[in-house]
Amino acid sequence: METIDNIIEEIKVLGQDLAERVKELIHEGNVRRIIIKDEKGNTFVEIPVTVAAVGAVLAPIVAAVGALAAMAAKFTIVVEKVPPPPSEAK
């Protein structure tokens, strides 16, 4: 059985752009998990996107992320993505 590791990507954003960037990532569709860290590396929140993709759950998560943005100026968003299927990876 072949296993494929997830792709991990780090994105640095300013607090004012945090909520909008998280919304964009959730709507991409290939994201499994989003972790938001401050500039010192402390984890503020970890969002399993499979749960957040449900519309009713998305609004409170984005509101919470917006509240986090007021706490610090710079954040790192760690994104865990599902790799594309082998036929698309060419």
C-alpha positions in Angstrom: 0.0 0.0 0.0 1.4 3.3 -1.0 1.1 6.4 1.3 1.6 10.0 0.2 2.6 12.6 2.7 0.6 15.8 3.0 2.2 19.0 1.7 3.0 21.6 4.4 3.2 25.2 3.5 3.9 28.3 5.7 2.5 31.7 4.8 3.4 34.8 6.7 0.7 37.4 6.9 -0.1 40.6 8.8 -2.9 40.6 11.3 -5.2 42.7 9.1 -5.0 40.1 6.3 -5.3 37.0 8.5 -9.1 36.3 8.4 -9.3 36.9 4.6 -6.4 34.6 3.9 -7.9 31.9 6.1 -11.2 32.1 4.2 -9.3 31.8 0.9 -7.5 28.7 2.1 -10.6 27.0 3.3 -12.3 27.6 -0.1 -9.3 26.0 -2.0 -10.7 22.6 -1.2 -7.4 20.7 -1.0 -6.5 22.0 2.5 -6.8 19.5 5.4 -5.7 21.6 8.4 -4.8 25.2 9.1 -2.6 26.2 12.1 -2.2 29.9 13.1 0.9 30.9 15.0 2.2 34.2 16.2 5.6 35.6 15.3 7.2 33.7 18.2 5.9 30.4 17.0 3.1 30.0 19.6 0.1 28.2 18.2 -3.1 30.2 18.6 -5.6 27.9 16.8 -5.6 24.7 14.8 -8.5 24.3 12.4 -9.4 21.0 10.8 -10.7 22.3 7.5 -12.9 19.3 6.8 -15.1 20.6 9.7 -14.7 24.2 8.7 -15.8 23.6 5.2 -19.4 23.2 6.4 -20.9 26.6 5.9 -22.6 26.9 9.3 -19.2 26.3 11.0 -17.2 28.6 8.8 -18.6 31.9 10.1 -17.7 31.5 13.8 -14.2 30.2 12.9 -13.5 33.3 10.7 -14.9 35.5 13.4 -12.5 33.9 15.9 -9.6 34.3 13.5 -10.5 38.0 13.1 -10.4 38.4 16.8 -6.9 36.8 16.9 -5.7 39.4 14.3 -6.2 42.1 16.9 -3.8 40.4 19.3 -0.7 40.5 17.2 0.7 42.2 14.1 2.3 39.2 12.3 1.2 35.6 12.0 2.3 32.5 10.3 -0.3 30.3 8.7 0.8 26.6 8.5 -1.3 24.9 5.8 -1.5 21.1 5.5 -2.6 20.2 2.0 -3.5 17.0 0.2 -1.2 16.3 -2.7 -2.8 16.2 -6.1 -3.5 12.7 -7.5 -0.6 11.2 -9.6 -2.3 11.9 -12.9 -2.4 15.7 -12.0 1.1 15.9 -10.6 2.8 15.9 -14.0 
